[in-house]
Amino acid sequence: MSAPPALPGVFAALAPILNGYGYLAVGGLLFLEDFGVPVPGETILIAAAVYAGAGQLNVAVVLLIGVVAAVAGDNVGYAVGRYGGRRLVDRVGRYVGLTPARVGRAERFFARHGGKIIVVARFVEGLRQANGIIAGLTGMPWRRFLGFNALGAVLWVGVWTGLGYLAGAHIDEVYRTVTRYEVYLLVALAVVVLALVVRRVRRHRGSGVDAPDHDAATGGNRSDDAGPDTRP
């Protein structure tokens, strides 16, 4: 077997862990990240997929371990939210980055979008770590949560494993190309987000109807302007 590929940038720090513990490192870090512990789960998943593309690991095993660890981790988060409740989350959440304000924002977002956000949350840093806890706090039925959670895990692990596997031994060149154009990508993303915000603001203003003036609607008569009571 050839030597492992040299991992560039943020992936380089994970090479010793991946070389020493292999699949165990992938499963362990993914499991911990998915119930809120701030560890590089997504990063080691991509690194393991790169190793698989270079012939160092089995890509099917990486996929299987990734999905199982992701689903299991989110279910631990669900149990924390469901049975520990808001008090426990507020007490210990700040130690893993889940401050009350952050949990509150996630709850409101979750309430607006329901189950489908569990699938999308896999791809969003912050929501990925909190979605199981928020689902438990809001009382989502466990079977419904499990279905959306498993679907999100399969999509998320599949996408990153596929991209890492295709990069394989060429990860260094791919990484250099991505970092070279990331500024342009971020600018383009910012323009799209800004355009969506402007469009939403204009739509909101266009659909708004000015409420009638209270004094005009009542003919300008107000009890406190009617003068003193002259009745005997």
Buried (B, 14 or more C-beta within 10 A) or exposed (E): EEEBBEBBEEBEEBBEBBEEBBBEBBBBBBBBBBBBBEBBBBBBBBBBBBBBBBBBBEBEBBBBBBBBBBBBBBBBBBBBBBEBEBEBBBEEBEEBEBBEEBBEBBBEBBEEEEBEBBBBBBBEEEBBBBBBBBBBBBEBEBEEBBBBBBBBBBBBBEEBBBBBBEBBBBBBEBBEEEEEEEEEEEEEEEEEEEEEEEEEEEEEEEEEEEEEEEEEEEEEEEEEEEEEEEEE
